[in-house]
C-alpha cells in the first residue's frame, strides 16, 4: 500500500533526525520510542480505514512493514532498560551486564529457532498462514502467538517477525558496546604504560626488528614471568612507538624461516652494547 510506505518513509526520516541530534543517548532512545509508538498507531488507523488490495499486500505488511516498526519499539524499549540497569563504573561489570543481555537474547532465539530460521532464510511457504488475518488453520502450528486485542491488526506471527528484527538490532548494538569496552580497556593500558613524556617516542628501526625484540621478551618470560599474552605486548608496543605492526604472526614465521641470522636484530643489539662497553672501559 502506497500510503503505508509513505508513513514508514516519513517515520524513517524523523528517526534519522533524532539520531543526528545533539541530545543525550537516553533522550534519543525515549524520543525514538515515542515516535515508533505513534507510527504504529498511524498504521493501525490506516489499516482500519483502508483494507489491503490483495493478499500479497497483506502479507508484505504483516511480514515486513509492521514488524519493522514493532521491532524498533522492542529495540528502543530494551535499550532504555539496558541503560537504566547499566553499572556506573568498572569495565568487568559492564561486560557482565552486556553478556547477560546477550544471553537473554540467545535464549529467546532458541525458543523460536524454527521461525527465526524461516525469516533468515527468507522462506515464503507459510506466509499465507503466518501473515494473514482470520486464518482458520492456526491450530496446525505449534507455539503460535496470536495478539487477540486487535485481530484486524495482528496475525499469528507478525509479533515474532518483530522479535527477529529486534534480535538483530540488539545483538549488533551490544556487540558494538563490547568492542567499545575492549578499545577503552586498551586505551587504559596504554595510558598506564605511556606517560606524556614518551608520547612522541617513535620506532625508527624496521617493523621486523621490533617484532623480533617483542618475541624475545615474550619467550624469555621477562614480562610477568611469561604469562602476558603476545597480542597485549604487540598492542602496547604499537601504541608506545606509534607503529602499526600488521600481521605479526606472519612476520614471526618469516623470522623463523631465515636460513641464517635468525636473531639478526638481537645480535646487532648485543654487538653494539658490547662495543660501547669496551670503548667506555678503555676510557677509564
RAQUI-V338845 format. One record per backbone hydrogen bond with DSSP energy under -1.0 kcal/mol. NH is the residue of the N-H (numbers start at 1). CO is the residue of the C=O. Records with the same first field share a line. If there is no record, write none. Layout:
BEGIN
NH=CO + CO
END
This chain:
BEGIN
5=1
6=2
7=3
8=4
9=5
10=6
11=7
12=8
13=9
14=10
15=11
16=12
17=13
18=14
19=15
20=16
21=18
28=24
29=25
30=26
31=27
32=28
33=29
34=30
35=31
36=32
37=33
38=34
39=35
40=36
41=37
42=38
43=39
44=40
45=41
46=42
47=43
48=44
49=45
50=46
58=54
59=55
60=56
61=57
62=58
63=59
64=60
65=60
66=61
68=64
69=65
70=66
71=67
72=68
73=69
74=70
75=71
76=72
77=73
78=74
79=75
80=76
81=77
82=78
83=79
84=80
85=81
94=90
95=91
96=92
97=93
98=94
99=95
100=96
101=97
102=98
103=99
104=100
105=101
106=102
107=103
108=104
109=105
110=106
111=107
113=110
116=112
117=113
118=114
119=115
120=116
121=117
122=119
123=118
127=124
129=126
130=126
131=127
140=137
141=138
145=156
153=150
157=130
161=157
162=158
163=159
164=160
165=161
166=162
167=163
168=164
169=165
170=166
171=167
172=168
173=169
174=170
175=171
176=172
177=173
178=174
179=175
180=176
181=177
182=178
183=179
184=180
185=181
186=182
187=183
188=184
189=185
190=186
191=187
192=188
193=189
194=190
198=195
199=196
201=198
203=241
210=206
211=207
212=208
213=209
214=210
215=211
216=212
217=213
218=214
219=215
220=216
222=217
226=223
227=224
233=229
234=230
235=231
236=232
237=233
238=234
239=235
240=236
241=237
243=238
248=246
251=247
252=248
253=249
254=250
255=251
256=252
257=253
258=255
264=261
267=263
268=264
269=265
270=266
271=267
272=268
273=269
274=270
275=271
276=272
277=273
278=274
279=275
280=276
281=277
282=278
283=279
END
